[in-house]
Amino acid sequence: MRHFALPCVLLTLIAVCCPRAWADEVVRPERSAPLFVDGGFDGWYFDVPDVDDPAEHITIEDGVIRFSGQPVGALLTEAEYSDYVLSLQWRWPEGAGNSGVLVHASGSRVAGPWPKCLEPQLQSGDAGDFHGIGGFRYHADHKDEPQTGGRAVKTAEGAEHALGEWNTMHVVCDGNTATVYINGVLVNRCHDTEASSGRIGLQSEGKPIEFRQVMIHPLVVTPTDTVSLFDRESLAGWTTDLNDGAAMTDVFSVDGGILKDAGRPAGVLRTIQSYRDYELELQWRWPAGGGNSGLLVHCSDPRAMGPWPKCLEVQLGSGNAGDFWRIGLSLEVSDEQTTQGRRTVNTTDGSENALGEWNTMVVRCDGDRISVEVNGEAVNAGWDLEADYGAICLQSEGTAIEFRKIELRPLE
């Protein structure tokens, strides 16, 4: 997109004379909710001079929000948000165009028609690029230096669907980091953003664009009821970070209620949201002989060690299920246990079922403590875990593996 510069005096006048009084309270979502409610624009403001009603240029029909593309400007939430997951779908109904999602937005028309903010790009072919609008400061993970304004190109290509098809974007805003997924693929991440809260916006930028299912979700969930992370029909709620720019469907699939992991290339299937204080039950088997994989808990920074995020790995490798592997996180264990570098060996032998049979693992994460059972037998435990929440991941690590039940329960 093209960015504009305005004289300082004019910017000051705009800021002073802006007729909109923005809410002072910063919202941290506690539950998932749509940002467009009852087919209207309650809670939104079209930041364009002399346009009081967004419906003059933006329509909502059957859950689809259609921007005509004119006039150029931003549709902004009245509320400010922090620590959240934003999910939405978009498509280009009349050919390639330009638009973007705006996060941590402040001010009114600070840079031409746009507020000061971080923009995850939606422009066709460039979805997932970052733009720092109005001199917004951030540090893209794949760049050596932070930047004031400007563009940081996405790190994965080919994630967008064909023009006219629906795409899905997730933006994870966690403190001063922002992570962007396109159609389940991690495409960009930055840290040290100059703001950690602000309004959310959608751009009207010259071409018709359509949105649907614009939702905001809590960043961290503490289960209060049993939650199935795998619905046995789809990979909804999951994203991927895989080597070689592989797409989710290159490695992970669902067939007959079973989640199949091809094992190559290496990487992870990762929950969009983070979780704390839970009991996780997982069922897995090796369909074609033994192999290696793991359940990763309290995941944070992607690719902290090769393709693996910063986390604690609970090993699923055949013959070693229940071992701990520290991937950037510290953990204390009993002096009686065998620890070899990053690995703490599980305390039993023979807890796994025969190759090809289903196994059940139960992992209990309670504050900074963790315990593991395999097929009903306690096999490992630790405390003083460096993190007490994070995403949950399944590894793709060289061998085909299958999963059936992935269920979270509240702690009793």
Phi and psi in degrees as a GROMACS rama.xvg file:
@    title "Ramachandran Plot"
@    xaxis  label "Phi"
@    yaxis  label "Psi"
@TYPE xy
-96.2497  135.346  ARG-2
-108.649  150.895  HIS-3
-119.203  149.899  PHE-4
-112.575  137.988  ALA-5
-121.629  148.262  LEU-6
-57.7546  149.077  PRO-7
-59.9251  -37.9778  CYS-8
-62.9839  -42.6036  VAL-9
-67.2169  -39.1435  LEU-10
-60.746  -40.413  LEU-11
-63.3092  -43.0504  THR-12
-62.6525  -40.8955  LEU-13
-61.917  -45.1218  ILE-14
-62.5335  -40.4893  ALA-15
-73.7149  -37.6486  VAL-16
-93.6936  -3.50724  CYS-17
-55.6263  125.766  CYS-18
-77.1435  -9.00262  PRO-19
-91.0545  131.243  ARG-20
-99.8038  110.608  ALA-21
-82.8975  149.391  TRP-22
-66.5314  140.038  ALA-23
-84.0445  -27.5428  ASP-24
-73.7893  135.467  GLU-25
-96.5636  127.434  VAL-26
-96.1826  128.115  VAL-27
-108.693  107.114  ARG-28
-57.2811  137.024  PRO-29
-105.225  -12.326  GLU-30
-152.402  159.552  ARG-31
-70.3364  139.3  SER-32
-155.406  146.867  ALA-33
-73.2856  146.072  PRO-34
-89.8356  -16.0914  LEU-35
-109.773  118.403  PHE-36
-115.033  133.589  VAL-37
57.3609  33.3698  ASP-38
68.0741  21.0704  GLY-39
-131.218  -169.661  GLY-40
-111.172  21.2166  PHE-41
-58.0369  130.662  ASP-42
88.6611  3.44767  GLY-43
-123.333  157.55  TRP-44
-142.172  127.103  TYR-45
-87.6309  106.497  PHE-46
-83.1975  70.0885  ASP-47
-133.47  130.148  VAL-48
-56.2226  137.546  PRO-49
67.059  15.1217  ASP-50
-118.61  105.286  VAL-51
-91.5668  -25.9256  ASP-52
-118.564  110.835  ASP-53
-56.707  -27.8958  PRO-54
-63.9697  -13.2492  ALA-55
-67.3763  -24.9329  GLU-56
-131.215  -8.90075  HIS-57
-131.186  130.034  ILE-58
-116.51  152.896  THR-59
-127.199  120.167  ILE-60
-145.124  127.285  GLU-61
52.8775  39.3512  ASP-62
80.3717  0.539195  GLY-63
-102.899  124.901  VAL-64
-97.333  115.648  ILE-65
-110.581  120.313  ARG-66
-93.408  129.888  PHE-67
-71.6325  -22.4148  SER-68
97.4271  -11.9555  GLY-69
-133.932  144.245  GLN-70
-71.8072  166.43  PRO-71
-73.6679  130.426  VAL-72
172.77  -177.982  GLY-73
-116.51  134.997  ALA-74
-92.0163  116.02  LEU-75
-119.139  145.417  LEU-76
-70.5652  146.012  THR-77
-74.146  -31.8734  GLU-78
-84.3386  153.152  ALA-79
-100.616  145.436  GLU-80
-128.698  151.038  TYR-81
-142.457  156.106  SER-82
51.0286  76.4924  ASP-83
-152.869  168.478  TYR-84
-116.789  123.598  VAL-85
-103.488  128.388  LEU-86
-125.307  143.078  SER-87
-159.809  161.161  LEU-88
-118.287  145.832  GLN-89
-144.862  159.147  TRP-90
-154.357  162.556  ARG-91
-105.7  104.904  TRP-92
-78.6918  -17.8414  PRO-93
-132.642  41.5359  GLU-94
96.1475  172.806  GLY-95
-58.2558  145.079  ALA-96
-156.062  -171.75  GLY-97
-128.303  136.715  ASN-98
-168.329  179.701  SER-99
-165.296  163.465  GLY-100
-99.2063  138.932  VAL-101
-114.496  130.328  LEU-102
-127.48  156.303  VAL-103
55.2385  38.5683  HIS-104
-78.3386  140.687  ALA-105
-143.429  154.808  SER-106
75.6835  172.933  GLY-107
-127.191  118.847  SER-108
52.337  48.9992  ARG-109
-73.1058  -35.9834  VAL-110
-122.839  88.9427  ALA-111
63.1746  -123.741  GLY-112
-85.758  3.18703  PRO-113
-112.73  149.416  TRP-114
-76.5659  166.177  PRO-115
-70.528  128.857  LYS-116
-173.707  176.177  CYS-117
-103.365  127.485  LEU-118
-109.165  114.887  GLU-119
-79.6683  116.875  PRO-120
-69.1354  145.104  GLN-121
-115.849  -3.47224  LEU-122
-50.8448  134.876  GLN-123
-59.7624  128.029  SER-124
92.6824  -19.9237  GLY-125
-123.583  14.9229  ASP-126
-58.7284  127.676  ALA-127
106.886  -13.594  GLY-128
-61.6657  151.526  ASP-129
-100.126  142.397  PHE-130
-128.396  130.13  HIS-131
-92.9328  103.367  GLY-132
-88.9845  138.068  ILE-133
69.4635  27.3712  GLY-134
78.2133  19.5684  GLY-135
-60.0481  129.429  PHE-136
-94.5126  137.893  ARG-137
-161.852  167.534  TYR-138
-130.402  104.095  HIS-139
-63.9445  136.303  ALA-140
-57.7702  -32.5983  ASP-141
-90.4884  8.00271  HIS-142
-113.136  148.625  LYS-143
-72.2148  -31.4525  ASP-144
-124.41  149.922  GLU-145
-68.5441  165.52  PRO-146
-138.284  151.447  GLN-147
-105.264  107.773  THR-148
70.8748  -167.975  GLY-149
81.1751  -178.586  GLY-150
-109.835  142.154  ARG-151
-125.001  109.625  ALA-152
-67.2965  144.02  VAL-153
-58.5765  160.757  LYS-154
-102.286  -2.71342  THR-155
-132.165  136.985  ALA-156
-104.224  158.143  GLU-157
78.4269  15.7564  GLY-158
-80.397  -22.9365  ALA-159
-75.5902  150.413  GLU-160
-84.4332  172.225  HIS-161
-62.3657  151.068  ALA-162
-53.7783  136.896  LEU-163
94.5203  -18.4136  GLY-164
-91.5209  154.875  GLU-165
-75.4208  137.146  TRP-166
-115.105  158.875  ASN-167
-122.626  130.87  THR-168
-117.305  137.893  MET-169
-120.66  131.477  HIS-170
-118.767  118.656  VAL-171
-103.639  111.479  VAL-172
-105.008  108.645  CYS-173
-125.559  99.5531  ASP-174
58.7473  -122.812  GLY-175
-101.061  28.8936  ASN-176
-120.452  151.796  THR-177
-138.43  130.883  ALA-178
-125.657  135.524  THR-179
-120.63  130.788  VAL-180
-118.199  135.56  TYR-181
-116.884  119.696  ILE-182
49.4825  42.4341  ASN-183
84.1813  0.188608  GLY-184
-107.239  130.129  VAL-185
-67.6135  118.792  LEU-186
-117.284  -19.4276  VAL-187
-164.752  151.743  ASN-188
-154.155  144.004  ARG-189
-139.553  162.489  CYS-190
-136.572  176.464  HIS-191
52.877  40.3853  ASP-192
-66.4379  143.762  THR-193
-69.5318  -19.3092  GLU-194
-129.065  150.425  ALA-195
-117.046  6.86169  SER-196
-152.969  164.553  SER-197
157.307  -176.481  GLY-198
-77.7798  161.149  ARG-199
-108.364  139.804  ILE-200
-139.52  159.849  GLY-201
-125.764  135.621  LEU-202
-90.4909  140.11  GLN-203
-103.986  114.196  SER-204
-142.779  45.9167  GLU-205
105.435  -30.0758  GLY-206
-125.542  147.874  LYS-207
-60.1462  136.939  PRO-208
-142.151  147.917  ILE-209
-121.922  143.12  GLU-210
-125.998  156.063  PHE-211
-155.439  163.91  ARG-212
51.2785  50.1967  GLN-213
-83.7916  108.392  VAL-214
-128.367  151.06  MET-215
-120.107  140.487  ILE-216
-131.85  153.425  HIS-217
-64.3018  145.038  PRO-218
-69.5268  -44.4392  LEU-219
-121.962  131.139  VAL-220
-114.739  129.863  VAL-221
-105.331  109.941  THR-222
-59.8189  135.874  PRO-223
-111.219  -13.3888  THR-224
-137.617  168.574  ASP-225
-66.5157  131.454  THR-226
-126.947  127.002  VAL-227
-89.8339  117.675  SER-228
-79.298  -14.6599  LEU-229
-128.765  115.08  PHE-230
-83.624  0.932171  ASP-231
69.1313  10.893  ARG-232
-126.618  -26.5378  GLU-233
-152.301  -179.292  SER-234
-109.15  31.3737  LEU-235
-59.5907  136.06  ALA-236
91.0246  1.42671  GLY-237
-122.312  153.979  TRP-238
-132.484  175.23  THR-239
-132.726  154.699  THR-240
-137.612  101.939  ASP-241
-123.623  148.242  LEU-242
-63.229  159.774  ASN-243
64.8146  18.5338  ASP-244
66.1789  22.4401  GLY-245
-65.6631  145.933  ALA-246
-83.2106  161.354  ALA-247
-52.8373  -45.1987  MET-248
-73.3105  -10.2074  THR-249
-71.7178  -23.2613  ASP-250
-121.826  -41.2504  VAL-251
-112.43  138.167  PHE-252
-149.61  165.274  SER-253
-122.503  127.761  VAL-254
-143.468  116.675  ASP-255
61.4757  34.8309  GLY-256
81.4347  7.70947  GLY-257
-114.459  133.595  ILE-258
-87.4215  118.046  LEU-259
-106.279  129.678  LYS-260
-115.496  112.99  ASP-261
-71.3445  -21.3312  ALA-262
90.6679  -12.0225  GLY-263
-143.26  142.182  ARG-264
-71.9128  172.484  PRO-265
-69.0593  150.334  ALA-266
158.152  -162.367  GLY-267
-136.059  151.424  VAL-268
-98.9865  122.938  LEU-269
-128.325  135.638  ARG-270
-65.5743  146.554  THR-271
-69.4662  -42.4866  ILE-272
-94.6238  164.244  GLN-273
-102.602  158.743  SER-274
-137.175  150.318  TYR-275
-140.811  154.822  ARG-276
51.6869  79.6413  ASP-277
-153.685  167.025  TYR-278
-116.03  124.184  GLU-279
-110.939  125.471  LEU-280
-109.176  127.834  GLU-281
-130.078  134.228  LEU-282
-114.961  133.797  GLN-283
-145.336  161.423  TRP-284
-153.293  162.355  ARG-285
-105.057  108.929  TRP-286
-77.4207  -17.3729  PRO-287
-141.883  51.5198  ALA-288
94.5283  169.824  GLY-289
-67.7546  163.835  GLY-290
-169.068  -164.799  GLY-291
-127.781  137.415  ASN-292
-168.78  177.352  SER-293
-158.607  158.25  GLY-294
-99.4638  124.137  LEU-295
-108.729  128.828  LEU-296
-119.637  157.665  VAL-297
55.1241  43.5998  HIS-298
-76.3728  137.917  CYS-299
-130.93  -104.542  SER-300
-58.4803  123.095  ASP-301
-63.9973  149.023  PRO-302
54.3944  41.0868  ARG-303
-70.5382  -26.2082  ALA-304
-145.482  97.3154  MET-305
61.3933  -130.84  GLY-306
-83.3204  -0.209431  PRO-307
-96.7961  140.095  TRP-308
-76.1156  165.684  PRO-309
-63.3169  125.725  LYS-310
-175.635  179.81  CYS-311
-111.597  126.2  LEU-312
-94.3772  128.869  GLU-313
-99.9732  111.59  VAL-314
-65.3804  139.425  GLN-315
-113.765  -4.46893  LEU-316
-51.8776  136.448  GLY-317
-59.9415  128.422  SER-318
90.8389  -13.46  GLY-319
-128.719  15.9318  ASN-320
-58.8388  128.718  ALA-321
103.669  -10.4489  GLY-322
-60.8055  150.266  ASP-323
-98.5245  138.094  PHE-324
-126.074  121.573  TRP-325
-84.0906  116.069  ARG-326
-112.468  77.9262  ILE-327
84.9578  -2.87159  GLY-328
-115.353  136.698  LEU-329
-86.1471  152.644  SER-330
-155.149  137.062  LEU-331
-97.0646  142.528  GLU-332
-136.441  170.577  VAL-333
-62.7147  145.86  SER-334
-63.1608  -20.4183  ASP-335
-78.0875  -14.0182  GLU-336
-86.1218  155.881  GLN-337
-91.4286  116.501  THR-338
-117.152  126.695  THR-339
-123.777  95.866  GLN-340
63.9838  -119.828  GLY-341
-82.0385  -9.93196  ARG-342
-101.503  136.425  ARG-343
-117.309  118.617  THR-344
-71.8512  142.055  VAL-345
-66.8386  160.753  ASN-346
-92.2691  4.29287  THR-347
-131.97  166.219  THR-348
-124.071  143.553  ASP-349
81.7438  17.0359  GLY-350
-79.7977  -19.6876  SER-351
-83.3633  149.442  GLU-352
-79.41  170.437  ASN-353
-60.631  150.175  ALA-354
-55.2139  136.499  LEU-355
95.4468  -19.5419  GLY-356
-91.3974  156.421  GLU-357
-75.3908  138.799  TRP-358
-115.982  156.352  ASN-359
-124.895  127.364  THR-360
-116.383  137.581  MET-361
-121.929  120.924  VAL-362
-114.434  125.766  VAL-363
-110.547  117.342  ARG-364
-111.217  113.385  CYS-365
-131.456  99.0411  ASP-366
61.8344  -122.926  GLY-367
-98.2993  17.3661  ASP-368
-112.233  149.839  ARG-369
-143.153  141.4  ILE-370
-139.36  153.25  SER-371
-134.376  135.174  VAL-372
-120.161  143.087  GLU-373
-124.17  118.384  VAL-374
51.3816  43.7633  ASN-375
83.7987  2.08046  GLY-376
-113.021  127.631  GLU-377
-65.3524  125.845  ALA-378
-123.838  -18.3016  VAL-379
-165.094  155.93  ASN-380
-161.654  154.276  ALA-381
-159.646  172.42  GLY-382
-148.344  176.468  TRP-383
54.6062  37.7392  ASP-384
-65.1151  132.157  LEU-385
-60.6571  -32.911  GLU-386
-115.754  151.849  ALA-387
-119.71  10.1946  ASP-388
-159.248  166.727  TYR-389
161.544  175.777  GLY-390
-70.5302  164.999  ALA-391
-113.254  133.886  ILE-392
-128.92  153.46  CYS-393
-117.638  134.901  LEU-394
-86.286  143.217  GLN-395
-102.8  112.847  SER-396
-143.225  46.1199  GLU-397
102.142  -19.8827  GLY-398
-135.461  141.479  THR-399
-63.9601  136.307  ALA-400
-142.987  151.833  ILE-401
-125.115  146.609  GLU-402
-125.981  149.914  PHE-403
-126.054  -57.8495  ARG-404
-111.769  125.691  LYS-405
-133.909  99.3468  ILE-406
-131.617  134.128  GLU-407
-102.536  140.05  LEU-408
-129.515  149.169  ARG-409
-68.5808  152.29  PRO-410
-69.0991  142.272  LEU-411
